[in-house]
């Protein structure tokens, strides 16, 4: 078994990895497959991928001829060639049931919002430089937050926003199955953009959501509003965002995700004074990394026992290759 991209060293030292070592020969890398020679990959049966740090396309997966299971952490696999793995009969698990991101992502959402509204990065830098310059900011209380995407993250953002004394409006692309007692106003996207002081994105990346906030929609946003994105960078037209931050209507933005990651060193976003940037750290907290390892250990044990639930899989309909030594349970 091979674990990729354990940059923080927390996965490799986690209780979950210790459990995996009871049933497999585990090797943990702090980087990608490029660290290994071709011959070292020939006998790898199980691959554990830390979110989307290594692109798992057909060419990369083709270097692993004995692969029979991918333990993919996180709830999505945008970086993985799912058609290739399904054709090969290689099941790909996900960590959809992880609790940690439901707390970590909303918490960062408000950290970015407060940092932007209260000019915390600029205030900190002025103190470092020996100055004492009072910055005039704005409160969250009494303002309207518009949430694009009312799933597990968006719903938690709504609950936290209410604790701040904010009015909450939400928009969701699909039919909203959440009960009315959530006490949030459901509006169409145009009304949300026009009425919200803060717009926070919590949508999955899809063909529908890609480029959703283009120049036209950004222009509809309320004058002086703030955009927070802890979801996916490609949902926002980055060039149009730069323009909206320079000339309005946006007064600020807090961004944890970008169209292309890592963000280019010469990106204009890096030099705008009204932007707070973080390097996609919404999920990178100790609790989440440890939980990912625990879930992966559960899934490995279930697979080897022939009972991995199909509800854990990226493609529940995958048919295992004849050489597979583990197994799947019946329909989820």
MARTI-55807 format. One line per 5 residues: for each residue x, y, z of N, C-alpha, C, O, CB. Coordinates in steps of 0.02 Angstrom, whole numbers. Glycine has a CB too. Layout:
<recs>
X Y Z X Y Z X Y Z X Y Z X Y Z  ...
</recs>
This chain:
<recs>
42 -60 0 0 0 0 44 62 0 96 64 33 -48 0 61  23 113 -38 60 175 -45 16 234 -26 -40 240 -51 88 183 -117  41 277 18 6 338 38 43 397 6 104 403 14 2 345 116  6 439 -31 37 495 -66 29 561 -28 -20 570 9 7 502 -135  77 606 -36 70 676 -19 54 691 54 14 735 69 17 706 -61
85 654 99 77 669 170 125 725 190 172 715 227 90 605 214  111 784 164 157 841 174 164 862 247 217 882 268 133 901 133  110 855 284 111 877 353 139 824 401 157 840 457 41 896 374  142 761 378 165 707 420 114 682 469 129 638 510 225 730 457  52 708 466 1 687 514 -32 621 494 -51 582 538 -52 741 519
-39 609 429 -69 546 407 -25 488 427 -48 438 455 -81 547 330  40 494 412 86 439 425 93 420 498 110 363 513 152 457 398  79 467 543 85 453 614 18 443 648 13 441 709 123 510 649  -35 436 608 -103 432 635 -120 361 657 -91 313 633 -153 456 584  -169 355 703 -192 288 722 -220 249 663 -215 187 662 -246 294 776
-249 283 614 -276 249 556 -222 212 517 -233 155 495 -310 297 511  -165 244 508 -109 211 473 -84 151 513 -66 100 484 -52 261 460  -82 158 579 -61 101 620 -108 42 611 -85 -15 610 -57 121 694  -172 55 604 -220 1 590 -207 -30 522 -210 -91 514 -293 28 594  -193 11 472 -179 -15 405 -117 -59 405 -113 -108 368 -171 42 355
-69 -42 446 -7 -81 448 -18 -151 476 25 -195 468 45 -45 490  -75 -161 509 -91 -228 534 -113 -275 478 -112 -336 485 -145 -224 587  -134 -246 421 -161 -287 367 -125 -275 300 -140 -309 251 -235 -273 358  -78 -228 299 -43 -214 236 27 -187 250 41 -162 304 -83 -163 194  69 -194 200 136 -164 202 128 -92 176 117 -81 116 188 -205 158
133 -43 221 116 26 206 179 68 198 224 67 240 70 55 261  181 106 144 235 154 133 204 223 125 157 231 86 279 135 71  229 273 162 201 340 161 250 388 128 309 391 148 183 363 233  226 424 78 267 473 44 245 544 63 186 555 77 264 464 -33  292 591 63 273 661 74 260 697 9 246 757 8 326 697 114
265 660 -47 253 689 -112 216 639 -157 180 596 -133 318 710 -145  225 647 -222 188 607 -271 225 543 -290 278 527 -262 173 649 -333  197 508 -339 229 448 -365 296 461 -397 337 415 -404 184 415 -415  309 523 -416 372 541 -449 432 527 -404 488 525 -429 371 613 -469  421 518 -340 476 503 -294 503 432 -303 557 416 -278 454 514 -222
465 390 -337 482 319 -341 502 300 -412 481 330 -461 425 276 -318  543 248 -416 561 219 -481 504 174 -504 463 150 -464 627 179 -476  502 162 -569 448 122 -598 443 53 -566 388 28 -554 458 114 -673  500 23 -552 500 -43 -523 469 -46 -453 444 -98 -432 569 -69 -520  471 11 -417 443 14 -350 367 18 -350 335 10 -299 472 73 -312
338 30 -409 266 38 -415 230 -26 -437 169 -31 -432 250 93 -463  268 -73 -460 239 -132 -491 195 -172 -444 146 -202 -466 294 -176 -518  211 -174 -380 175 -216 -333 126 -178 -288 101 -205 -239 224 -253 -289  114 -115 -305 67 -75 -264 -4 -98 -278 -28 -93 -335 75 1 -279  -38 -122 -227 -108 -145 -233 -158 -92 -212 -213 -89 -239 -119 -207 -193
-140 -51 -163 -185 -2 -135 -151 66 -134 -93 72 -115 -208 -22 -63  -187 116 -156 -162 185 -158 -207 228 -115 -268 228 -123 -158 212 -231  -177 266 -69 -214 315 -30 -194 384 -53 -135 402 -50 -203 306 47  -243 423 -76 -229 490 -103 -256 543 -56 -314 540 -35 -261 497 -173  -214 591 -40 -234 646 4 -264 702 -39 -229 740 -72 -174 673 45
-330 705 -38 -368 752 -78 -344 752 -150 -336 699 -180 -363 822 -48  -331 811 -179 -315 815 -250 -243 836 -263 -228 868 -314 -362 865 -284  -199 818 -217 -130 841 -221 -91 809 -279 -46 841 -306 -95 826 -156  -108 749 -298 -77 717 -356 -132 703 -408 -183 672 -392 -40 652 -336  -121 724 -469 -169 710 -523 -165 636 -540 -113 611 -560 -155 754 -585
-221 602 -534 -224 530 -547 -259 519 -614 -316 496 -617 -261 492 -490  -223 535 -667 -249 524 -734 -231 454 -758 -198 417 -722 -222 578 -784  -252 437 -818 -240 370 -843 -165 354 -848 -144 298 -834 -273 361 -911  -126 404 -867 -54 393 -874 -22 377 -806 20 332 -801 -20 454 -905  -43 414 -755 -15 402 -688 -38 335 -661 3 296 -635 -36 458 -640
-102 321 -667 -128 258 -641 -101 198 -680 -97 143 -654 -204 258 -643  -83 210 -744 -54 156 -784 13 133 -759 36 79 -777 -47 179 -854  45 172 -716 109 152 -686 100 102 -629 148 77 -601 146 213 -660  37 88 -613 21 44 -557 -17 -18 -583 -78 -21 -575 -21 81 -502  17 -65 -613 -16 -122 -646 -53 -168 -598 -98 -204 -618 34 -162 -684
-34 -168 -534 -65 -214 -485 -118 -179 -442 -142 -208 -394 -12 -244 -440  -135 -118 -460 -181 -79 -419 -250 -111 -417 -277 -130 -469 -186 -7 -446  -280 -117 -358 -347 -145 -351 -393 -103 -307 -452 -119 -302 -342 -214 -324  -367 -51 -274 -410 -9 -232 -377 60 -223 -317 65 -211 -422 -43 -163  -418 113 -229 -394 181 -214 -435 208 -156 -496 212 -160 -401 227 -277
-401 226 -103 -432 258 -46 -424 333 -55 -372 362 -38 -400 233 22  -475 365 -81 -473 436 -96 -503 475 -38 -562 465 -21 -511 452 -162  -464 518 -8 -490 558 47 -529 618 20 -515 642 -35 -433 581 94  -577 642 59 -619 697 37 -682 671 5 -691 611 -6 -581 742 -11  -727 717 -12 -791 698 -39 -797 702 -114 -850 687 -142 -843 741 -10
-742 720 -148 -742 727 -221 -677 698 -250 -630 684 -213 -751 801 -242  -676 690 -315 -616 663 -348 -608 696 -416 -605 661 -467 -619 586 -355  -606 762 -417 -601 799 -480 -536 785 -518 -532 794 -578 -608 873 -467  -486 763 -481 -419 753 -509 -409 682 -537 -356 667 -564 -366 767 -456  -459 640 -530 -451 568 -545 -490 549 -608 -546 572 -618 -474 526 -486
-460 507 -649 -493 482 -709 -539 424 -690 -518 366 -689 -440 460 -763  -601 441 -674 -649 391 -650 -666 340 -704 -678 281 -688 -712 424 -625  -667 361 -766 -682 314 -820 -628 260 -824 -643 201 -835 -687 351 -888  -565 280 -814 -509 233 -816 -515 182 -759 -507 122 -770 -442 270 -811  -528 206 -698 -531 160 -641 -590 112 -647 -585 53 -630 -535 199 -575
-646 137 -672 -705 93 -680 -691 40 -733 -708 -19 -723 -766 134 -700  -659 60 -788 -643 11 -840 -595 -42 -815 -599 -100 -836 -613 47 -900  -550 -23 -771 -501 -71 -744 -530 -113 -687 -500 -162 -666 -440 -34 -719  -588 -94 -663 -617 -130 -606 -585 -113 -540 -580 -155 -495 -612 -204 -617  -562 -50 -535 -529 -27 -473 -578 18 -436 -592 73 -459 -462 11 -489
-604 -3 -378 -650 39 -341 -613 98 -309 -556 92 -288 -686 -2 -286  -646 155 -307 -619 216 -277 -666 236 -220 -724 252 -232 -612 274 -330  -640 236 -160 -680 257 -103 -675 332 -93 -628 364 -117 -659 220 -39  -724 360 -58 -723 431 -39 -735 436 36 -757 389 68 -777 471 -79  -721 496 63 -732 508 135 -792 553 145 -789 600 185 -669 539 167
-846 539 110 -905 582 115 -931 587 187 -960 638 206 -960 556 70  -922 535 226 -950 535 293 -907 571 344 -923 573 403 -961 463 316  -852 601 322 -808 638 369 -846 696 399 -881 733 364 -745 663 333  -839 704 464 -872 759 499 -829 822 500 -855 878 496 -889 738 571  -763 813 505 -718 869 514 -726 927 466 -729 985 487 -650 845 510
-730 913 399 -737 969 352 -799 1010 362 -801 1069 344 -736 942 282  -852 980 390 -914 1018 402 -903 1073 453 -940 1122 454 -969 970 426  -852 1065 495 -834 1117 543 -778 1161 516 -781 1222 521 -813 1086 610  -728 1130 486 -668 1167 466 -681 1218 411 -657 1274 415 -615 1118 442  -720 1199 361 -732 1244 304 -774 1304 325 -756 1361 309 -767 1207 248
-831 1295 360 -868 1353 383 -828 1398 430 -835 1459 427 -930 1331 418  -786 1369 472 -745 1411 516 -698 1455 476 -691 1515 492 -705 1367 565  -667 1428 424 -623 1469 383 -663 1521 345 -639 1577 333 -584 1425 334  -724 1504 325 -767 1553 290 -773 1617 331 -766 1672 304 -836 1522 277  -786 1610 395 -794 1669 437 -728 1701 456 -724 1761 467 -833 1652 500
-675 1661 459 -609 1690 470 -591 1737 413 -565 1792 424 -555 1635 478  -605 1716 352 -591 1758 293 -637 1819 292 -614 1874 276 -601 1718 229  -699 1809 310 -747 1865 310 -726 1919 360 -726 1978 345 -818 1841 324  -710 1898 421 -690 1945 473 -624 1979 454 -615 2039 464 -684 1910 541  -577 1939 427 -512 1967 407 -522 2021 354 -489 2073 356 -466 1912 380
-567 2009 307 -579 2058 254 -615 2119 280 -597 2176 263 -620 2026 198  -666 2110 321 -706 2166 345 -668 2209 396 -679 2270 399 -770 2141 377  -624 2177 435 -588 2214 487 -516 2230 468 -478 2256 509 -589 2175 551  -497 2215 406 -430 2232 379 -374 2203 423 -323 2235 435 -422 2309 375  -384 2141 445 -337 2111 492 -267 2101 461 -218 2116 495 -364 2045 516
-261 2076 399 -193 2068 372 -156 2135 368 -96 2138 385 -197 2037 303  -189 2188 346 -156 2253 341 -139 2280 410 -86 2310 420 -200 2303 303  -184 2271 458 -172 2294 526 -112 2258 557 -70 2289 590 -234 2284 570  -109 2193 546 -52 2154 571 14 2179 540 63 2188 576 -62 2079 556  13 2188 474 74 2210 441 97 2279 465 157 2291 472 64 2211 365
49 2323 477 68 2390 501 100 2386 570 146 2423 585 6 2436 503  75 2340 612 105 2330 679 176 2302 673 221 2323 709 62 2284 722  185 2254 628 251 2224 617 301 2278 596 360 2276 614 247 2169 563  277 2327 558 320 2380 532 328 2438 582 355 2490 564 292 2406 467  304 2429 643 314 2479 695 263 2535 696 272 2584 732 380 2509 687
209 2528 659 159 2580 656 103 2568 706 97 2513 735 130 2586 585  62 2618 716 1 2611 757 -53 2648 719 -65 2708 728 11 2640 830  -87 2609 674 -134 2640 628 -203 2609 638 -213 2552 617 -111 2633 555  -249 2644 669 -317 2615 679 -353 2607 612 -360 2655 574 -358 2660 726  -375 2547 599 -412 2532 537 -487 2533 552 -508 2506 603 -391 2464 506
-526 2563 509 -598 2564 518 -628 2507 477 -622 2504 416 -628 2633 495  -661 2461 512 -691 2404 479 -766 2404 482 -798 2456 495 -664 2340 510  -795 2346 470 -868 2336 472 -883 2272 509 -843 2226 512 -897 2334 400  -943 2269 539 -963 2210 577 -1000 2161 532 -1024 2178 478 -1007 2231 636  -1005 2099 556 -1048 2049 525 -1120 2059 548 -1167 2052 509 -1024 1978 542
-1129 2075 611 -1195 2082 641 -1237 2133 602 -1215 2188 587 -1189 2103 714  -1299 2113 588 -1344 2158 554 -1340 2157 479 -1380 2187 444 -1334 2226 578  -1291 2122 452 -1282 2119 380 -1314 2055 351 -1332 2009 388 -1208 2122 361  -1321 2054 286 -1351 1997 252 -1296 1955 219 -1254 1981 183 -1402 2020 199  -1298 1889 232 -1252 1843 199 -1292 1801 150 -1343 1771 168 -1215 1798 251
-1269 1798 89 -1299 1756 38 -1257 1694 27 -1197 1699 13 -1308 1794 -27  -1288 1636 34 -1251 1572 30 -1270 1537 -35 -1328 1519 -45 -1266 1527 91  -1220 1527 -78 -1230 1491 -140 -1213 1418 -128 -1155 1399 -123 -1186 1520 -198  -1265 1376 -123 -1255 1305 -108 -1273 1291 -36 -1237 1311 9 -1183 1285 -122  -1329 1256 -26 -1354 1245 42 -1349 1172 60 -1397 1140 81 -1427 1269 48
-1287 1145 53 -1274 1076 73 -1244 1074 142 -1260 1116 184 -1227 1042 23  -1200 1026 154 -1174 1016 222 -1132 1075 246 -1135 1093 305 -1131 953 225  -1094 1107 202 -1055 1166 222 -1099 1228 225 -1095 1266 273 -997 1177 174  -1139 1238 174 -1181 1297 171 -1229 1301 230 -1240 1355 258 -1220 1299 107  -1258 1245 250 -1304 1244 306 -1269 1263 371 -1298 1298 413 -1337 1175 313
-1207 1240 381 -1170 1258 441 -1151 1331 440 -1150 1364 493 -1108 1215 448  -1134 1358 381 -1120 1429 376 -1181 1469 396 -1175 1520 430 -1098 1448 304  -1240 1447 375 -1302 1482 394 -1312 1483 469 -1331 1534 497 -1362 1449 360  -1299 1426 502 -1309 1423 574 -1260 1470 610 -1280 1505 658 -1299 1352 600  -1198 1472 588 -1149 1516 619 -1167 1589 606 -1160 1632 651 -1078 1501 593
-1190 1604 546 -1208 1673 528 -1263 1699 574 -1262 1757 595 -1231 1676 455  -1311 1656 590 -1365 1677 635 -1338 1694 704 -1363 1740 737 -1419 1622 640  -1288 1657 726 -1258 1672 791 -1224 1741 791 -1219 1773 843 -1207 1617 810  -1200 1762 733 -1171 1829 726 -1225 1883 720 -1209 1943 721 -1125 1831 665  -1287 1863 715 -1341 1912 707 -1350 1934 635 -1370 1991 622 -1328 1971 749
-1336 1890 588 -1343 1906 517 -1409 1880 490 -1437 1832 515 -1285 1876 478  -1433 1913 438 -1489 1886 399 -1461 1839 347 -1409 1853 316 -1530 1944 366  -1493 1782 337 -1468 1730 292 -1515 1720 233 -1575 1710 243 -1458 1664 329  -1488 1724 173 -1525 1705 113 -1484 1652 77 -1423 1655 78 -1539 1766 66  -1518 1604 45 -1482 1548 14 -1509 1535 -56 -1566 1550 -72 -1488 1485 57
-1465 1507 -97 -1484 1483 -164 -1451 1416 -174 -1392 1405 -159 -1462 1534 -220  -1491 1370 -201 -1466 1303 -215 -1488 1283 -284 -1546 1293 -302 -1490 1251 -162  -1443 1254 -324 -1460 1237 -393 -1514 1185 -398 -1562 1192 -437 -1398 1213 -430  -1508 1132 -359 -1555 1076 -362 -1613 1089 -315 -1612 1135 -275 -1521 1009 -346  -1664 1047 -320 -1722 1052 -275 -1699 1045 -203 -1665 997 -185 -1774 998 -292
-1717 1093 -162 -1694 1096 -93 -1737 1050 -49 -1797 1060 -41 -1696 1168 -66  -1704 999 -22 -1740 950 19 -1738 967 93 -1768 932 133 -1712 881 7  -1703 1020 112 -1698 1037 182 -1765 1065 207 -1800 1099 169 -1641 1088 194  -1782 1052 269 -1847 1073 295 -1853 1149 302 -1803 1184 309 -1860 1041 362  -1915 1173 300 -1928 1245 305 -1907 1273 372 -1894 1333 378 -2000 1259 292
-1904 1230 424 -1888 1256 490 -1816 1280 497 -1796 1304 550 -1902 1204 542  -1776 1273 444 -1708 1301 445 -1710 1377 452 -1659 1407 470 -1670 1281 381  -1767 1408 437 -1776 1480 447 -1726 1521 407 -1694 1566 434 -1771 1497 521  -1720 1504 343 -1680 1545 298 -1723 1563 238 -1769 1525 220 -1614 1507 275  -1709 1620 208 -1747 1641 149 -1715 1611 87 -1655 1619 75 -1749 1718 144
-1755 1576 47 -1732 1547 -15 -1749 1595 -72 -1808 1612 -82 -1763 1477 -27  -1699 1615 -109 -1709 1665 -162 -1673 1642 -225 -1633 1595 -222 -1683 1735 -140  -1688 1674 -282 -1651 1657 -342 -1583 1691 -340 -1572 1736 -301 -1690 1677 -406  -1538 1669 -383 -1469 1692 -379 -1462 1767 -392 -1420 1799 -360 -1427 1653 -428  -1502 1794 -436 -1497 1866 -451 -1516 1907 -390 -1483 1957 -374 -1541 1884 -510
-1570 1888 -356 -1590 1924 -296 -1538 1917 -241 -1524 1965 -205 -1658 1899 -272  -1510 1857 -235 -1459 1847 -183 -1399 1893 -194 -1376 1925 -147 -1436 1773 -183  -1374 1896 -256 -1316 1937 -270 -1330 2011 -258 -1287 2048 -234 -1293 1926 -342  -1390 2033 -275 -1406 2104 -269 -1418 2126 -197 -1410 2185 -181 -1467 2119 -310  -1437 2079 -153 -1457 2098 -86 -1406 2082 -32 -1413 2105 25 -1520 2065 -69
-1355 2042 -48 -1309 2017 4 -1249 2062 14 -1218 2085 -34 -1286 1947 -14  -1233 2074 77 -1172 2110 94 -1111 2064 88 -1056 2087 70 -1176 2138 166  -1121 2001 102 -1069 1950 94 -1099 1892 55 -1154 1869 71 -1041 1926 164  -1064 1869 5 -1085 1810 -34 -1033 1756 -22 -973 1766 -34 -1092 1826 -110  -1055 1698 2 -1010 1642 17 -1027 1582 -27 -1085 1562 -30 -1013 1624 92
-978 1554 -60 -989 1500 -109 -977 1432 -76 -925 1420 -46 -942 1509 -170  -1027 1388 -83 -1022 1320 -56 -1054 1271 -104 -1096 1230 -84 -1056 1316 14  -1035 1275 -167 -1062 1232 -220 -1011 1180 -240 -950 1191 -235 -1083 1274 -281  -1035 1123 -263 -991 1075 -295 -973 1101 -365 -1011 1137 -396 -1025 1004 -300  -913 1082 -387 -892 1101 -455 -925 1054 -505 -918 993 -499 -815 1100 -462
-960 1082 -554 -993 1043 -606 -994 1085 -669 -972 1143 -669 -1065 1021 -584  -1020 1057 -722 -1026 1095 -784 -1074 1154 -774 -1066 1206 -806 -1051 1051 -841  -1123 1146 -730 -1170 1200 -716 -1139 1255 -674 -1151 1314 -686 -1231 1173 -680  -1098 1237 -625 -1070 1287 -580 -1005 1318 -605 -986 1372 -582 -1058 1257 -512  -971 1285 -651 -908 1313 -676 -921 1381 -710 -962 1386 -755 -874 1263 -727
-886 1432 -687 -895 1499 -715 -961 1531 -697 -981 1579 -729 -889 1496 -788  -995 1505 -645 -1061 1531 -626 -1058 1606 -612 -1101 1644 -634 -1088 1494 -565  -1007 1627 -575 -1000 1698 -560 -953 1728 -612 -892 1735 -601 -972 1709 -487  -982 1746 -668 -945 1777 -722 -948 1853 -715 -973 1878 -664 -972 1755 -792  -924 1889 -764 -923 1963 -760 -993 1991 -750 -1002 2038 -712 -891 1993 -823
-1042 1962 -785 -1110 1987 -780 -1138 1979 -711 -1169 2025 -684 -1154 1952 -829  -1128 1920 -681 -1156 1907 -614 -1118 1946 -561 -1148 1971 -513 -1155 1832 -598  -1052 1953 -568 -1015 1992 -520 -1037 2065 -521 -1038 2098 -469 -939 1988 -535  -1055 2090 -579 -1079 2159 -586 -1146 2169 -551 -1164 2225 -533 -1085 2178 -659  -1184 2114 -541 -1249 2118 -507 -1242 2124 -431 -1290 2140 -397 -1291 2058 -524
-1183 2111 -405 -1175 2109 -333 -1182 2179 -303 -1168 2230 -336 -1107 2079 -314  -1202 2180 -241 -1215 2243 -205 -1151 2284 -200 -1097 2257 -188 -1243 2228 -135  -1157 2349 -207 -1100 2393 -202 -1069 2387 -132 -1104 2393 -82 -1119 2466 -217  -1004 2376 -130 -969 2369 -66 -972 2300 -36 -949 2290 20 -997 2416 -18  -998 2251 -73 -1005 2183 -46 -938 2147 -46 -889 2169 -75 -1055 2144 -86
-938 2089 -12 -878 2048 -3 -893 1978 -29 -946 1950 -14 -856 2046 72  -847 1949 -67 -854 1881 -92 -807 1835 -54 -747 1849 -48 -841 1878 -168  -833 1779 -29 -793 1728 5 -799 1663 -35 -855 1641 -50 -817 1718 79  -742 1633 -52 -744 1569 -88 -699 1519 -54 -638 1524 -56 -723 1578 -162  -731 1469 -22 -694 1412 7 -715 1348 -28 -705 1293 -1 -707 1407 83
-745 1353 -87 -772 1296 -123 -725 1273 -179 -681 1232 -168 -841 1312 -152  -733 1301 -238 -691 1286 -296 -678 1350 -334 -723 1389 -348 -724 1232 -341  -615 1361 -352 -596 1422 -386 -629 1431 -453 -645 1487 -472 -523 1424 -394  -640 1376 -489 -666 1380 -557 -739 1403 -559 -765 1416 -613 -660 1314 -591  -772 1408 -502 -841 1432 -501 -843 1507 -516 -894 1533 -537 -873 1417 -432
-787 1542 -504 -783 1614 -515 -736 1628 -573 -682 1599 -578 -758 1650 -450  -756 1673 -617 -712 1697 -670 -659 1742 -638 -674 1798 -617 -753 1736 -726  -598 1717 -634 -546 1751 -595 -528 1819 -624 -516 1866 -587 -485 1708 -591  -525 1824 -690 -509 1888 -721 -563 1940 -706 -549 1997 -691 -499 1879 -797  -626 1918 -711 -682 1963 -696 -682 1982 -622 -701 2038 -605 -749 1931 -715
-661 1936 -580 -658 1951 -508 -607 2006 -494 -619 2051 -455 -640 1887 -468  -549 2001 -526 -498 2052 -517 -526 2120 -536 -516 2170 -500 -435 2037 -559  -561 2123 -591 -591 2186 -614 -642 2212 -564 -644 2272 -549 -623 2177 -682  -684 2167 -538 -736 2188 -490 -706 2213 -425 -735 2255 -391 -783 2129 -476  -647 2187 -407 -613 2210 -347 -578 2277 -358 -570 2316 -312 -563 2157 -324
-557 2289 -419 -522 2351 -434 -569 2410 -445 -555 2466 -424 -479 2342 -496  -626 2397 -478 -671 2452 -497 -741 2446 -468 -783 2490 -480 -675 2455 -571  -755 2394 -429 -821 2384 -400 -861 2335 -442 -844 2320 -499 -857 2451 -395  -913 2309 -412 -943 2330 -349 -913 2300 -285 -932 2320 -230 -1015 2314 -351  -867 2253 -292 -840 2219 -233 -792 2265 -195 -751 2300 -225 -804 2155 -253
-799 2265 -128 -751 2301 -87 -694 2257 -64 -640 2281 -47 -786 2332 -27  -706 2191 -62 -655 2144 -38 -674 2073 -56 -730 2059 -77 -645 2150 39  -626 2028 -48 -638 1957 -59 -592 1917 -12 -537 1939 4 -625 1937 -133  -617 1860 8 -577 1811 46 -577 1747 7 -630 1716 -3 -605 1801 118  -518 1725 -15 -514 1669 -62 -468 1614 -35 -410 1628 -17 -490 1693 -131
-493 1553 -33 -453 1496 -14 -441 1449 -73 -400 1403 -69 -486 1457 43  -476 1462 -129 -472 1417 -187 -465 1460 -250 -486 1518 -252 -535 1372 -191  -435 1429 -303 -418 1466 -362 -428 1423 -424 -429 1361 -420 -346 1492 -358  -435 1455 -482 -446 1419 -544 -391 1368 -556 -404 1311 -575 -451 1467 -603  -329 1390 -545 -271 1346 -553 -231 1349 -488 -215 1403 -463 -226 1366 -614
-215 1290 -461 -178 1287 -399 -114 1246 -408 -115 1194 -441 -221 1256 -343  -58 1269 -378 -50 1330 -338 -63 1394 -379 -54 1394 -440 20 1332 -309  -85 1446 -346 -96 1510 -378 -31 1537 -406 20 1537 -372 -127 1561 -329  -32 1559 -470 29 1584 -503 60 1640 -462 25 1682 -434 13 1608 -574  127 1641 -461 163 1692 -423 148 1762 -447 151 1810 -409 237 1679 -426
132 1768 -512 119 1835 -540 44 1850 -546 25 1897 -580 151 1840 -609  2 1810 -512 -70 1824 -515 -85 1893 -486 -58 1910 -433 -109 1769 -477  -127 1933 -518 -144 1999 -491 -179 1995 -424 -180 2043 -386 -187 2037 -540  -209 1937 -408 -242 1930 -344 -193 1938 -286 -212 1960 -232 -277 1863 -340  -130 1919 -298 -80 1922 -245 -63 1994 -224 -39 2006 -169 -17 1886 -267
-75 2041 -269 -54 2110 -255 -112 2158 -240 -101 2217 -226 -15 2137 -313  -173 2133 -242 -230 2176 -227 -235 2187 -151 -233 2139 -113 -296 2146 -254  -241 2250 -129 -243 2264 -57 -308 2243 -23 -310 2239 38 -231 2336 -46  -360 2231 -61 -425 2214 -32 -443 2141 -38 -501 2122 -40 -479 2255 -65  -392 2098 -42 -402 2026 -47 -364 1991 9 -306 2007 23 -380 1999 -117
-397 1943 41 -365 1899 90 -359 1830 58 -409 1801 37 -405 1896 158  -298 1805 54 -285 1742 20 -259 1689 68 -219 1704 113 -234 1752 -37  -282 1627 59 -254 1569 94 -245 1513 43 -284 1509 -5 -299 1546 154  -195 1469 52 -178 1419 2 -218 1353 8 -189 1301 22 -105 1403 6  -283 1357 -2 -329 1299 0 -319 1260 65 -301 1202 65 -317 1253 -61
-332 1295 121 -323 1264 186 -389 1251 222 -391 1236 281 -279 1308 230  -445 1257 184 -510 1248 216 -517 1181 252 -550 1178 303 -563 1254 165  -486 1129 226 -493 1062 254 -431 1040 292 -433 989 327 -509 1012 200  -375 1077 287 -312 1052 316 -305 1072 389 -269 1118 407 -252 1079 276  -342 1036 430 -334 1042 503 -319 972 530 -334 922 497 -399 1072 537
-289 969 588 -267 905 616 -325 855 620 -318 797 603 -237 915 685  -382 879 643 -439 835 654 -462 802 589 -479 743 589 -497 872 685  -461 839 535 -484 812 471 -434 761 444 -454 707 421 -493 868 419  -371 776 447 -320 730 421 -322 663 459 -318 610 429 -251 761 426  -328 667 525 -332 606 565 -396 567 550 -396 506 547 -328 623 640
-451 604 541 -514 571 525 -511 537 456 -536 482 448 -572 621 527  -480 570 407 -472 540 341 -436 473 346 -456 424 314 -434 587 295  -383 470 387 -346 408 394 -388 354 427 -384 295 409 -282 420 435  -428 373 477 -472 325 510 -523 296 462 -535 236 461 -508 358 570  -553 339 421 -603 316 373 -571 270 322 -599 218 304 -637 376 338
-512 289 298 -476 247 249 -460 179 279 -463 128 244 -412 282 225  -441 177 343 -427 113 376 -490 70 379 -487 10 367 -398 125 447  -546 101 396 -609 64 396 -622 34 327 -640 -25 321 -668 111 416  -614 74 276 -629 52 208 -582 -3 185 -603 -50 151 -626 111 159  -519 2 202 -472 -51 184 -490 -116 218 -490 -169 186 -400 -30 202
-505 -113 282 -524 -174 319 -588 -204 290 -593 -265 283 -534 -158 394  -636 -163 273 -698 -188 244 -686 -219 175 -715 -271 159 -750 -131 238  -643 -188 136 -628 -216 70 -595 -284 76 -615 -331 42 -582 -167 31  -545 -289 120 -509 -353 127 -555 -407 155 -544 -467 143 -448 -344 172  -606 -387 192 -654 -436 220 -711 -451 171 -755 -491 185 -684 -410 285
-708 -419 112 -759 -432 61 -824 -396 73 -876 -416 46 -772 -504 56  -823 -342 113 -886 -309 130 -884 -234 126 -917 -200 165 -906 -328 197  -845 -206 79 -843 -133 71 -909 -108 42 -929 -129 -13 -783 -112 26  -943 -65 78 -1008 -40 56 -1003 1 -7 -958 43 -14 -1039 0 110  -1049 -9 -53 -1048 28 -116 -1064 102 -106 -1047 144 -148 -1098 -3 -165
-1096 118 -51 -1109 188 -35 -1046 227 -20 -1047 289 -18 -1156 193 22  -991 192 -9 -926 224 4 -890 242 -61 -838 275 -59 -882 179 47  -916 220 -119 -878 223 -181 -896 283 -225 -952 307 -224 -888 160 -220  -846 305 -263 -857 356 -313 -905 330 -367 -951 365 -388 -790 378 -345  -894 268 -389 -938 234 -437 -965 171 -405 -931 120 -404 -900 218 -504
-1026 174 -378 -1054 115 -344 -1065 55 -389 -1073 -1 -365 -1120 134 -311  -1065 67 -455 -1079 12 -502 -1016 -21 -529 -1019 -63 -573 -1119 39 -560  -958 -3 -501 -896 -32 -526 -897 -108 -516 -921 -134 -466 -835 -1 -489  -870 -143 -567 -864 -216 -563 -790 -232 -553 -748 -215 -594 -891 -251 -628  -775 -266 -498 -706 -279 -481 -670 -322 -533 -699 -367 -562 -701 -311 -414
-607 -306 -543 -565 -347 -586 -559 -417 -556 -560 -425 -495 -495 -314 -596  -551 -468 -599 -546 -537 -574 -488 -548 -527 -489 -594 -486 -539 -584 -632  -436 -505 -532 -377 -513 -489 -385 -483 -420 -341 -491 -378 -316 -483 -522  -440 -448 -407 -451 -415 -343 -453 -467 -287 -484 -520 -293 -516 -375 -344  -421 -450 -231 -418 -496 -174 -467 -475 -119 -474 -510 -69 -348 -499 -146
-500 -420 -128 -552 -398 -81 -620 -402 -114 -628 -435 -166 -538 -326 -56  -669 -370 -84 -735 -374 -112 -781 -319 -87 -765 -283 -40 -766 -440 -96  -837 -312 -121 -886 -261 -105 -948 -292 -77 -965 -349 -92 -903 -220 -167  -983 -254 -36 -1048 -277 -11 -1100 -267 -64 -1085 -243 -119 -1067 -239 54  -1161 -285 -49 -1216 -277 -96 -1233 -203 -105 -1196 -160 -81 -1277 -315 -74
-1287 -188 -139 -1307 -119 -151 -1313 -81 -86 -1334 -108 -34 -1373 -116 -189  -1293 -14 -89 -1295 27 -29 -1367 36 -6 -1379 70 45 -1262 96 -42
</recs>
